[in-house]
Amino acid sequence: MPDVILQKKTDDGILILTLNRPEAMNCMNFDLIETLQEIVRESDFDLSVRVIIITGAPPPEGKKASFSAGADLIERRTLSDDQVRRFISIVRDTMTTVEKARVPVIAAINGFAFGGGTELALASDLRVASKNALMGLTETSLGIIPGGGGTQRLPRIVGLAKAKELIYTARRFDADTALEIGLVSKVVEPDQLMDAAMELACEIAKNGPIAVQQAKFVLNNGFECSLGVALPLESKAYEITIPTEDRLEALAAFAEKRKPVFKGK
């Protein structure tokens, strides 16, 4: 059984990736993280993909649900220092690949999300959590620090002071706390999680794909720039949308009082 399942795309171009190591709480080993990176990279070349949803496989009977409980510590104990360095490098690169994916990525957090699990959620564009979700960058309790971008992405989402508090204490926090600090955008019952993620994905997928992709590019890359740099970046991204068939289709649909049919051209 593969460590990551590439599910069939919906008619709306929504691609669902399921971390599939339920017997190990969907922890990240070499195979899982490398496969995830490969699939996300390949999706950049599939122009029919408009949104990606990442979630964790359901737990075995009697076990608690897990999005991903972080690194596989059983595997970690067998690794040399050099192998650990390689693994962390791959994790960091994979999170960046998710962050820079051509299309928006939604993390559907269906249970435990510790360490790398929280970092994967942070690298996603949007996060929806089930009420039973439990999150945290818990690395300092293991004598290490977040190594997959957590020290940098968390403060950009929740603020520096709150990020320091959560990382220094290695605190685990529930879905309601994640919602309160702005880490997730919605909390739902566990059996409603994928419906909520799909609803959000469909809201995105119905819009012009080139426009959404350019919006993501500008939001990601302009956020760290001065306004004097970010505004020209926005202008250049806007220019890309002007000669597209999608823009003309939207104008025609408005005049004809119908929904536009976007083709990503």
C-alpha positions in Angstrom: 0.0 0.0 0.0 1.5 3.4 -1.0 2.3 5.9 1.7 0.5 8.7 -0.2 -2.7 8.0 -2.2 -3.3 10.1 -5.2 -7.0 10.0 -5.5 -8.9 10.6 -8.7 -9.5 14.3 -9.4 -13.0 15.6 -9.2 -14.7 17.1 -12.2 -13.8 20.5 -10.7 -10.1 19.7 -10.8 -9.8 19.1 -7.0 -7.0 16.7 -6.2 -7.1 14.9 -2.8 -3.8 13.6 -1.3 -4.1 11.3 1.7 -1.2 10.6 3.9 -1.5 6.9 4.3 0.4 5.4 7.2 -2.6 5.0 9.6 -0.8 2.3 11.6 1.9 4.8 12.4 -0.4 7.9 12.9 0.5 9.0 9.4 4.0 9.9 10.6 6.5 11.1 8.1 9.3 8.7 7.0 11.5 9.0 4.0 9.1 7.3 1.6 6.1 9.4 2.6 7.8 12.8 2.4 9.6 12.0 -0.8 6.4 10.7 -2.4 4.4 13.8 -1.3 7.0 16.1 -2.8 7.0 14.2 -6.1 3.2 14.2 -6.4 2.9 17.9 -5.6 5.6 18.8 -8.1 4.0 16.7 -10.8 0.6 18.4 -10.2 2.2 21.7 -11.2 2.3 20.3 -14.8 -1.3 19.0 -14.8 -3.2 22.1 -15.8 -6.5 20.4 -15.0 -5.7 20.6 -11.3 -7.1 23.7 -9.7 -6.9 22.9 -5.9 -5.2 20.3 -3.8 -6.5 19.0 -0.5 -4.1 17.2 1.9 -5.5 15.0 4.7 -4.6 12.0 6.8 -5.9 8.4 6.4 -8.6 7.3 8.9 -7.2 5.5 11.9 -7.4 1.7 12.5 -10.4 0.7 14.6 -10.0 1.8 18.2 -7.2 4.3 17.5 -7.4 8.1 17.4 -7.4 10.0 14.2 -4.2 11.7 12.9 -3.4 14.1 10.2 0.3 13.5 10.8 2.0 13.1 14.1 5.2 14.4 12.7 8.5 12.5 12.0 8.6 8.7 12.4 10.6 8.5 15.6 11.0 4.7 15.3 12.8 5.3 11.9 14.6 8.3 13.4 16.3 6.1 16.0 17.9 4.0 13.2 19.4 7.0 11.4 22.9 8.3 11.6 23.4 12.1 12.1 24.1 12.5 8.4 20.8 10.7 7.6 18.9 12.9 9.9 20.4 16.0 8.2 19.3 14.6 4.9 15.8 13.8 6.1 15.3 17.3 7.5 16.5 18.8 4.3 14.0 16.7 2.3 11.2 17.7 4.8 12.1 21.4 4.4 12.2 21.1 0.6 8.9 19.3 0.6 7.2 22.0 2.7 8.5 24.6 0.3 7.2 22.6 -2.6 3.7 22.5 -1.0 3.9 26.3 -0.2 4.9 27.1 -3.8 2.5 24.7 -5.5 1.0 26.3 -8.6 -2.5 26.0 -7.1 -3.9 26.6 -3.6 -3.4 23.8 -1.1 -5.9 23.1 1.7 -4.9 21.1 4.8 -7.9 19.2 6.1 -6.6 18.5 9.6 -8.4 15.4 10.8 -6.7 14.7 14.1 -3.2 14.8 15.7 -0.9 17.2 13.8 2.4 17.5 15.7 5.8 18.7 14.5 6.0 18.0 10.8 2.2 17.6 10.7 1.7 21.1 11.9 4.5 22.3 9.5 2.7 20.7 6.6 -0.5 22.5 7.6 1.5 25.8 7.9 2.9 25.3 4.4 -0.6 24.9 3.0 -2.5 28.0 1.9 -5.6 27.3 4.0 -6.4 25.1 6.9 -9.7 23.5 8.0 -9.7 21.4 11.2 -12.0 18.8 12.8 -13.0 19.4 16.4 -10.8 16.5 17.5 -7.7 18.0 16.0 -4.7 18.6 18.3 -1.8 20.5 17.0 1.6 21.7 18.1 5.3 22.3 17.2 6.5 20.0 20.0 10.1 19.7 18.9 11.7 21.4 21.9 10.3 18.7 24.1 12.5 16.3 22.1 15.6 18.4 22.4 15.4 19.8 18.8 13.6 22.6 17.1 11.1 22.7 14.2 13.1 22.0 11.1 10.5 22.1 8.3 9.9 25.8 8.3 7.8 26.0 11.5 9.9 28.6 13.2 9.3 30.9 10.1 5.8 30.2 8.9 4.1 30.1 12.3 5.0 33.7 13.3 3.9 34.9 9.9 0.4 33.5 10.6 -0.2 33.9 14.3 2.4 36.7 15.2 5.9 36.5 16.7 4.9 36.5 20.4 2.4 33.7 20.1 4.7 31.7 18.0 7.5 32.0 20.5 5.1 30.9 23.3 4.0 27.8 21.4 7.4 26.8 20.2 9.3 27.5 23.5 6.7 25.5 25.5 6.2 22.7 22.9 2.5 23.2 23.8 -0.2 21.1 22.2 -3.4 23.0 21.4 -6.9 22.1 20.3 -8.8 23.1 17.2 -10.7 25.9 19.0 -7.4 27.5 20.1 -6.1 27.1 16.5 -9.2 29.0 15.3 -8.8 31.7 18.0 -5.2 32.5 17.0 -6.0 32.4 13.3 -4.1 29.3 12.4 -7.2 27.6 10.9 -10.1 29.2 9.2 -12.8 26.8 10.2 -13.5 24.1 12.7 -16.1 21.4 12.1 -17.3 18.0 13.4 -15.0 15.2 12.3 -17.6 13.7 9.9 -18.0 17.0 8.2 -14.3 17.8 7.7 -13.9 16.6 4.1 -17.2 18.2 3.1 -16.0 21.5 4.5 -12.6 21.2 2.7 -14.4 20.3 -0.5 -16.8 23.2 -0.2 -13.9 25.6 0.2 -12.0 24.0 -2.7 -15.1 24.2 -4.9 -15.4 27.9 -4.1 -11.8 28.4 -5.3 -12.1 26.0 -8.3 -15.0 27.8 -9.8 -12.9 30.9 -10.4 -10.5 31.7 -13.2 -7.5 29.3 -12.7 -5.0 31.7 -14.1 -6.3 34.5 -11.9 -6.2 32.3 -8.8 -2.6 31.2 -9.6 -1.4 34.7 -10.1 -3.2 35.8 -6.9 -1.3 33.1 -5.0 2.0 34.1 -6.6 1.5 37.8 -5.6 0.3 37.0 -2.1 3.1 34.6 -1.4 5.9 36.7 -2.9 4.7 40.2 -2.2 3.9 39.7 1.5 7.6 40.0 2.5 8.3 42.9 0.2 8.0 46.6 0.7 4.9 48.2 -0.8 7.0 49.8 -3.4 8.1 46.4 -4.6 4.9 44.5 -4.0 2.6 46.8 -5.9 4.6 46.5 -9.2 4.6 42.8 -8.6 0.8 42.8 -8.4 0.7 45.0 -11.6 2.8 42.4 -13.5 0.7 39.6 -12.3 -2.5 41.4 -13.4 -1.0 42.0 -16.9 -0.8 38.2 -17.3 -4.5 37.9 -16.9 -5.5 40.6 -19.4 -4.9 38.7 -22.7 -6.5 35.4 -21.4 -9.5 33.7 -22.9 -10.8 33.4 -19.3 -11.1 37.2 -18.9 -13.1 37.5 -22.1 -15.3 34.6 -21.1 -16.0 36.3 -17.7 -17.1 39.5 -19.5 -19.3 37.6 -21.9 -20.9 35.6 -19.1 -21.6 38.8 -17.2 -23.3 40.3 -20.3 -25.3 37.1 -20.9 -26.2 36.7 -17.2 -24.7 33.2 -16.9 -21.9 31.6 -15.0 -18.5 31.7 -16.8 -16.9 28.5 -18.0 -13.2 28.9 -17.4 -10.6 26.9 -19.3 -7.4 28.2 -17.8 -6.4 29.8 -21.1 
